Amino acid sequence: MSIYRRIGEVGQKIIGRDKLFKYGFNLSPMYRRTTARLTHVSEDLMEANLILPISFKNRNYVNSIFGGSMFAAVDPIPMVQLINILGPKYVVWDKSAEVFFRRPAKENLYASFTYTPEEIADIQDRVKRFKEIEIIKTTQLTNQDQSTVFCEVKKTIYIAEKRYYQHKRRSLRPKLKPEA
């Protein structure tokens, strides 16, 4: 079990899942480097919002937000959000990502990450039927009133039943030959 999962189990009991999710990201050294901050996480974790303020830490040569900062700000949220919504009976991994830079960002950026109850039910149903699936979650980094899209990130996320995934991993391990 990872250190983050252990901290999560204890932290959830003390401050609640939503606050732990928000402050866990905001205080985590690797996420702090993105310069983004989660500003809101719903109690059920189905919605999270962030701000990526433009600053000297993320400006590039042409005085706009560095593309790596935009991607890094968005990258971990959909997967970690889904892991926490689905719970320990599922394996959730980022499989791939596509980043589309629409225009230079010379102002603060905002993003929302949402899962609907119908989407979660569909994921659970499809995993029950097929044992493993992939979904694509799209996140847009916009200005505050959401009228302009500066960056779009499409994440392919792998989801499987934990037992199925563990069995699959064991069957793919190379067999050791006995010494002669």
Backbone as a ProteinNet text record, in pm:
[ID]
protein_1_A
[PRIMARY]
MSIYRRIGEVGQKIIGRDKLFKYGFNLSPMYRRTTARLTHVSEDLMEANLILPISFKNRNYVNSIFGGSMFAAVDPIPMVQLINILGPKYVVWDKSAEVFFRRPAKENLYASFTYTPEEIADIQDRVKRFKEIEIIKTTQLTNQDQSTVFCEVKKTIYIAEKRYYQHKRRSLRPKLKPEA
[TERTIARY]
84.9	0	90.2	53.9	135.5	119.2	216.9	211.9	90.8	57.8	-56.8	-187.6	-197.8	-320.8	-333	-220.7	-223.8	-263.9	-201.7	-236.5	-383.7	-429.5	-568.9	-666.9	-637	-727.5	-741.4	-629.4	-632.4	-695.9	-652.7	-700.5	-849.9	-904.9	-1049.1	-1129.2	-1079.8	-1150.8	-1143.4	-1036	-1015.9	-1082.1	-1056.9	-1108.9	-1207.6	-1229.3	-1323.6	-1253.1	-1315	-1255.8	-1234	-1333	-1323.1	-1211.5	-1202.2	-1096.6	-959.6	-952.2	-825.8	-781.1	-874.7	-843.9	-789.6	-861	-822.1	-686.4	-674.2	-550	-435.9	-468.7	-364.6	-295.9	-375.3	-316.6	-244.3	-310	-253.1	-124	-106.1	15.1	121.1	83.8	176.3	286.6	413.5	523	517.4	483.5	483	370.4	255.9	147.8	171.4	230.4	259.7	346	433.9	523	447.3	324.9	246.8	198.8	196	144.5	-8.5	-74.9	-221.5	-266	-391.2	-450.2	-594.5	-629.8	-771	-843.6	-953.4	-1029.4	-1157.7	-1205.5	-1329.6	-1328.7	-1372.8	-1396.2	-1527.9	-1621.7	-1751.5	-1734.6	-1828.4	-1820.7	-1809.4	-1880.5	-1878.8	-1765.5	-1680.9	-1565.7	-1604.8	-1730.6	-1775.9	-1740.4	-1706.4	-1668.3	-1548.7	-1453	-1336.6	-1305.8	-1263	-1227.8	-1087.8	-1018.4	-885	-864.3	-763.1	-713.3	-564.7	-523.4	-382	-345.5	-296.4	-265.3	-137	-134.5	-12.2	83.2	208.4	306.5	445.5	543	681	727.2	661.6	700.9	657.7	559.9	510.7	506.4	565.9	570	682.7	655.9	756.8	825.4	902	982.3	898.1	775.1	689.2	584.5	609.7	529.6	388.5	368.1	240.8	267.9	160.4	178.1	242.1	348.9	421.9	326.3	331.3	242.3	255	376.3	396.6	323.1	314	238.3	89.2	40	-101.9	-133.3	-49.8	-74.7	-59.3	48	73.2	-37.4	-97.9	-205.9	-328.1	-351	-469	-441.4	-320.4	-283.8	-336.2	-309	-344.2	-489.7	-561.6	-692.4	-795.2	-823.5	-930.2	-905.4	-779.9	-750.4	-766.6	-706.2	-712.6	-856.3	-926.9	-1067.7	-1146.8	-1126.9	-1200.4	-1161	-1033.5	-989.7	-1067.4	-1079	-1146.2	-1297.3	-1355.4	-1500.1	-1534.4	-1459.1	-1490.5	-1455	-1345.7	-1306.7	-1211.8	-1180.3	-1072.1	-1100.5	-1220.6	-1249.7	-1207.7	-1153.8	-1118	-972.2	-914.6	-782.4	-804.8	-742.4	-757.9	-617.9	-589.5	-459.4	-478.2	-390.7	-381.3	-314.9	-371	-312.9	-244.6	-307.3	-245.5	-309.6	-246.9	-300.1	-268.8	-359.5	-338	-359.3	-270.1	-280.2	-293.1	-391.8	-414.5	-406.3	-304.4	-289.6	-364	-468.2	-554.4	-505.5	-452.1	-400.9	-312.3	-223.1	-136	-218.5	-182.1	-254.8	-175.6	-228.5	-163	-250	-331.1	-418	-438.5	-499.6	-528.4	-619.9	-597.4	-678.6	-758.5	-869.8	-961.7	-1002.3	-1027	-1073.3	-1168.6	-1262.4	-1355.5	-1341.5	-1346.9	-1339.7	-1467.3	-1548.5	-1675.3	-1697.7	-1758.8	-1815	-1960.6	-2048.8	-2190.6	-2224.6	-2331	-2373.6	-2400.8	-2456.3	-2483.5	-2353.2	-2253.8	-2124.3	-2059	-2065	-2007.3	-2082.9	-2215	-2295.1	-2261.2	-2244.1	-2207.5	-2069.6	-1974.1	-1840	-1848.1	-1918.7	-1930.8	-1999.7	-2103.5	-2174.3	-2084.8	-2014.3	-1926.6	-1810.2	-1755.1	-1646.6	-1700	-1819.8	-1880.8	-1896.3	-1936	-1956.5	-1827	-1733.1	-1613.9	-1485.3	-1491.8	-1378.5	-1277	-1259.1	-1168.8	-1218.5	-1205.7	-1250.6	-1155.7	-1175.9	-1107.8	-1213.3	-1190.3	-1276	-1187.1	-1245.8	-1173	-1239.8	-1160.8	-1208.1	-1139.6	-1218.3	-1166.4	-1179.2	-1071.1	-1069.2	-1023.4	-1091.7	-1053.3	-1005.2	-893.4	-845.4	-896.7	-974	-1041.7	-1012.3	-1061.9	-1060.6	-1172.3	-1184.3	-1277.1	-1422.5	-1466.3	-1606.6	-1628.1	-1525.4	-1528.2	-1558.5	-1537.3	-1566.2	-1451.5	-1331.8	-1215.9	-1143.6	-1119.8	-1044.8	-899.7	-808.9	-666.2	-597.1	-645.9	-583.6	-689.5	-678.8	-769.5	-684.6	-716.8	-643.2	-740.7	-710.1	-790.6	-709.5	-764.9	-696.8	-770	-696.2	-750.9	-720.7	-825.9	-813.2	-857.7	-773.3	-799.7	-864.7	-971.4	-1041.6	-1068.1	-1039.9	-1062.7	-1107.5	-1172.4	-1198.9	-1064	-1044.2	-913.6	-875.1	-968.3	-936.7	-895.9	-969.5	-937.1	-798.1	-771.5	-642.1	-527.4	-544.7	-440.1	-416.1	-523.4	-509.7	-438.5	-475.9	-414.7	-265.2	-228.2	-86.7	-7.6	-67.1	2	22.5	-76.7	-66.3	32.7	64.7	160.5	304.4	323.5	460.2	533.5	660.6	736.8	758.2	747.4	767.3	917.2	961.3	1102.6	1126	1233.4	1268.3	1348.7	1320.4	1399.8	1544.8	1636.2	1777.9	1806.3	1892.3	1924.6	2036.6
-117.2	0	124.6	221	341.6	431.7	517.1	613.5	705	741	828.7	760.7	632.2	560.5	551.6	527	519.6	654.3	760.7	894.8	921.4	877.9	897	830.5	709	636.8	707.4	753.5	824.4	962.6	1034.9	1171.2	1179.8	1080.5	1080.4	1078.7	1006	995.6	1125.7	1200.5	1322.7	1444	1466.3	1589.3	1564.2	1440	1409	1393.9	1316	1285.4	1408.6	1497.2	1612.9	1708.1	1735.3	1825.6	1760.4	1629.9	1558.9	1563.9	1544.8	1549.8	1688.3	1790.9	1928.9	1964.5	1948.6	1989.7	1892.9	1767.5	1672.1	1713.3	1752.4	1802.1	1933.8	2027.3	2160.7	2163.6	2068.9	2065.2	1968.6	1884.1	1786.2	1856.2	1828.4	1897.6	1884.4	1766	1751.8	1831.3	1845.1	1923.2	2073.4	2112	2253.7	2311.5	2229.5	2277.6	2319.1	2270.3	2309.2	2453.1	2505.3	2636.5	2641.5	2532.3	2526.7	2497.4	2531.1	2502.7	2458.4	2351.8	2314.1	2415.7	2468.6	2569.6	2513.4	2402.3	2341.7	2193.3	2112.8	1970	1937.6	1879.4	1845.2	1730.6	1719.7	1615.9	1476.3	1451.5	1318.1	1302.3	1403.6	1405.6	1406.7	1423.7	1419.6	1548.3	1654	1778.8	1839	1885.4	1956.1	2071.4	2182.2	2300	2345.2	2401.5	2452.9	2588.3	2657.4	2780.4	2760	2804.1	2805.4	2952.2	3019.3	3161.9	3180.3	3281	3312.1	3380.2	3336.8	3393	3379.2	3434.6	3423.3	3278.4	3190.9	3050.2	2968.6	3018.1	2937.7	3012.9	3131.8	3206	3152.8	3145	3097.6	3216.2	3186.7	3287	3399	3366.7	3467.3	3522.5	3503.8	3565.1	3506.2	3383.2	3314.9	3193.5	3128.7	3012.5	2898.8	2845.6	2733	2614.7	2552.4	2440.7	2325.7	2300.3	2193.8	2220.6	2346.4	2381.5	2355.4	2386.9	2362.8	2213.2	2131.8	1987.8	1931.7	1969.8	1915.9	1951.6	2068.6	2110.5	2019.9	1971	1890.5	1740.8	1699.2	1558.2	1463.6	1484.3	1379.5	1377.8	1485.2	1499.6	1394.2	1375.6	1280.2	1138	1091.3	955.2	941.9	1030.7	1021.6	1042.8	1131	1154.9	1024.7	958.2	834.5	721.4	710.4	608.3	623.1	746	771.1	757.1	782.4	764.3	615.2	539	397.3	310.3	341.2	263.6	149.8	69.8	-28.9	-153.6	-172.2	-290.7	-273	-155.4	-123.6	-80.8	-107.1	-56.9	52.8	167.2	281.4	333.6	344.8	394	493.5	594.2	677.6	594.4	595	517.2	606.4	719.3	811.9	948.3	1045.5	1182	1252.1	1338.8	1427.8	1569.4	1658.1	1797.2	1883.1	1970.5	2060.9	2204.2	2275.9	2415.4	2499.8	2569.2	2645.4	2788.3	2851.7	2989.2	3017.2	3114.5	3148.5	3200.3	3157.4	3197	3304.6	3424.9	3536.9	3588.5	3498.5	3531	3403.7	3416.2	3299.8	3203.7	3074.4	2971.9	2894.8	2836.9	2765.8	2634.6	2533.2	2404.9	2339.9	2262.8	2183.4	2037.8	1952.1	1807.3	1749	1686.9	1633.9	1490.8	1415.5	1284.9	1293.6	1235.6	1234	1097.7	1089.7	959.3	859.7	909.9	821.5	768.8	854.3	814.1	707.5	725.3	627.9	495.1	500.9	378.3	306.6	382.6	324.1	258.4	324.4	267	136.6	136.9	16.6	-96.1	-63.5	-164.2	-223	-137.1	-184.6	-267.2	-227.7	-306	-441.2	-442.6	-568.9	-663.6	-609.3	-692	-731.7	-637.3	-660	-679.2	-662.8	-678.6	-564.6	-502.8	-388.4	-300.5	-170.1	-75.4	43.5	128.5	256.4	364.6	479	594.6	712.1	811.6	934.8	1049.4	1120.1	1238.4	1360.2	1460.1	1582.5	1696.8	1769.8	1886.3	2006.7	2117	2241	2342.4	2405.9	2518.8	2644.1	2724.5	2840.4	2965.6	3078.5	3199.6	3187.2	3285.2	3271.9	3254.7	3325.2	3311.7	3198.6	3119.1	3001.1	3034.2	3158.5	3197.9	3166.5	3143.8	3116.6	2992.6	2896.8	2776.1	2798.2	2780.1	2796.9	2662.6	2560.8	2429	2323	2211.2	2098.1	1973.5	1896.9	1774.2	1657.9	1558.9	1436.6	1323.8	1265.9	1157.6	1026.9	924.8	790.4	721.1	674.4	612.9	467.6	378.2	234.6	202.8	120.6	80.2	-69.1	-140.8	-285.4	-328.7	-445.8	-508.3	-546.3	-521.5	-548.2	-696	-785.8	-929.9	-971.1	-923.1	-953.1	-900.5	-778.2	-715.2	-793	-832.1	-906.9	-1041.7	-1109.7	-1238	-1218.6	-1116	-1086.5	-1061	-983	-952.5	-1078.6	-1165.4	-1290.2	-1379.4	-1386.4	-1475.1	-1421.7	-1291.7	-1233.7	-1239.1	-1274.2	-1282.4	-1397.9	-1376.3	-1487.2	-1596.5	-1719.7	-1834.1	-1859.5	-1879.6	-1909.9	-2057.7	-2085.3	-2224.4	-2279.9	-2404.2	-2464	-2484.3	-2464.4	-2482.7	-2629.4	-2658.9	-2798	-2850.7
0	0	0	-83.6	-95.5	26.2	47	156.2	140.6	15	-8.4	31.8	4.8	41.4	193.8	262.5	409.1	469.6	419.9	467.2	439.7	321.8	283.7	377.8	417.6	507.3	641.7	694.6	822.9	805.5	702.4	679	655	584.2	557.1	686	783.7	911.6	990	969.5	1047.6	982.6	851.4	788.1	674.7	637.2	528.9	395.1	307.5	176.3	90.5	86	-2.5	39.6	168.3	216.1	200.4	226.6	209.7	63.6	-29.1	-172.3	-208.2	-166.8	-198.9	-138.6	-7.8	57.7	29	5.4	-32.6	-161.7	-260	-385.6	-363.5	-298.2	-284.2	-202.5	-111.7	-29.4	-82.7	-175.7	-230.7	-309.4	-279.4	-348.7	-501.1	-552.8	-698.8	-762.8	-693.7	-752.2	-733.2	-622.4	-598.8	-709.9	-765.7	-872.2	-998.4	-1014.4	-1132.9	-1121.1	-1000.4	-960.7	-958.1	-992.3	-986.7	-844.2	-814.4	-684.4	-703.8	-633.4	-631.3	-544.5	-595.7	-522.8	-463.4	-518.7	-470	-503.7	-407.5	-430.1	-360.7	-434.9	-375.5	-275.9	-182.5	-79.2	-137.4	-248.5	-309.9	-411.2	-425.8	-517.1	-664.6	-693.6	-832.4	-908	-835.2	-901.1	-829.6	-909.3	-855.8	-951	-895.1	-975.2	-939.3	-1038.5	-1011.9	-1076.4	-1024.9	-1086	-1111.8	-1227.5	-1264.1	-1286.7	-1180.5	-1195.9	-1275.9	-1359.7	-1432.3	-1333.5	-1334.5	-1241.4	-1301.6	-1233.3	-1280.8	-1281.4	-1204.6	-1196.2	-1317.3	-1393.3	-1505.7	-1638.4	-1643	-1770.2	-1857.3	-1985.5	-2079.2	-2147.8	-2248.1	-2318.7	-2380	-2420.5	-2483.8	-2386.4	-2257	-2151.4	-2135.6	-2181.4	-2159.4	-2069.9	-2022.7	-1934.3	-2013.5	-1958.2	-2015	-2034.8	-2151.9	-2182.6	-2085.2	-2038.3	-1940.3	-1810.5	-1771.8	-1650.5	-1671.2	-1791.1	-1818.9	-1811.7	-1876.9	-1874.8	-1734.4	-1664.9	-1531.2	-1432.8	-1449.1	-1360.4	-1374.8	-1494.8	-1525.2	-1510	-1537.9	-1551.8	-1443.7	-1315.4	-1218.9	-1174	-1193.7	-1128.2	-1172.2	-1303.2	-1340	-1290.3	-1295.6	-1251.9	-1100.5	-1024.8	-878.2	-830	-895.3	-863	-881.9	-995.6	-1024.7	-930.6	-897.4	-801.1	-671.2	-624.7	-497.3	-505.5	-619.8	-636.4	-643	-721.9	-741.8	-621.7	-554.8	-437.1	-468.1	-365.4	-374.8	-458.5	-508.2	-590	-735.7	-767.7	-906	-916	-1032	-1067.8	-1171	-1148.9	-1238.9	-1272.1	-1401.4	-1447.7	-1560.7	-1564.4	-1683.6	-1791	-1909.5	-2018.4	-2121	-2153.3	-2247.8	-2232.6	-2297.6	-2294	-2424.5	-2463.5	-2577.7	-2528.4	-2567.5	-2525.7	-2650.5	-2648.4	-2760.6	-2708.2	-2750.1	-2710.8	-2812.9	-2768.1	-2857.7	-2879.5	-2773.7	-2784.5	-2663.9	-2676	-2563.2	-2444.8	-2325.9	-2204.6	-2131.8	-2133.6	-2066	-1951.8	-1897.4	-1784.7	-1702.6	-1586.7	-1503.6	-1578.6	-1557.1	-1622.1	-1517	-1562.2	-1473.6	-1540.8	-1458.2	-1511.5	-1412.2	-1465.3	-1384.2	-1424.5	-1324.3	-1345.7	-1288.2	-1373	-1323.6	-1369.8	-1281.8	-1312.4	-1269.9	-1349.6	-1312.9	-1253.6	-1174.6	-1122.6	-1236.3	-1347.1	-1461.7	-1523	-1531.1	-1585.4	-1496.8	-1366.1	-1273.1	-1282.8	-1289.5	-1303.1	-1433.9	-1542.6	-1671.3	-1664	-1601.8	-1585.6	-1508	-1396	-1314.6	-1390.9	-1466.8	-1545.5	-1654.3	-1726.3	-1834.4	-1780.2	-1666.9	-1606.2	-1559.7	-1506.7	-1463.9	-1582.9	-1697.5	-1817.2	-1886.4	-1899.6	-1981.7	-1901.7	-1769.6	-1677.6	-1684.3	-1802	-1815.6	-1930.5	-1911.7	-2013.7	-2017.2	-2114.3	-2121.1	-2142.6	-2079.3	-2102.9	-2141.8	-2201.8	-2234.4	-2159.9	-2080.4	-2009	-2070.2	-2102.3	-2161.9	-2062.4	-2046.3	-1958	-2038.3	-2018.5	-2086	-1983	-2014.8	-1936.2	-2005.3	-1931.3	-1989.4	-1907	-1958.4	-1876.8	-1772.8	-1683.9	-1572.2	-1615.3	-1717.4	-1759.7	-1860.8	-1885.1	-1972.5	-2118.1	-2157.3	-2295.4	-2391.4	-2338.5	-2423.2	-2373.4	-2463.2	-2430.3	-2472.4	-2377.8	-2405	-2427.3	-2359.7	-2368.9	-2343.1	-2414.9	-2394.7	-2375	-2272.1	-2242	-2245.9	-2328.8	-2336.9	-2275.1	-2168.8	-2097.8	-2123.5	-2163.5	-2173.7	-2041.8	-1975.5	-1843.8	-1852.3	-1801.6	-1796.9	-1662.7	-1665.8	-1544.3	-1552.7	-1443.8	-1441.5	-1302.7	-1298	-1168.7	-1109.7	-983.5	-922.3	-932.3	-906.4	-913.3	-1055	-1151.8	-1290.7	-1325.1	-1286.8	-1316.2	-1250.4	-1125	-1055.2	-1121.6	-1160.9	-1230.1	-1364.6	-1436.8	-1566.4	-1549.7	-1449.5	-1424.6	-1389.6	-1306.2	-1269.1	-1390.2	-1477.5	-1593.7	-1697.5	-1691	-1785.4	-1736	-1608.6	-1555.2	-1621.1	-1651.9	-1709.1	-1603.2	-1647.8	-1557.7	-1543.7	-1420.8	-1397.5	-1425.3	-1497.2	-1525.9	-1409.3	-1370.8	-1261.7	-1308.6	-1215	-1249.7	-1271.4	-1367.7	-1401.9	-1316.6
[MASK]
++++++++++++++++++++++++++++++++++++++++++++++++++++++++++++++++++++++++++++++++++++++++++++++++++++++++++++++++++++++++++++++++++++++++++++++++++++++++++++++++++++++++++++++++++++

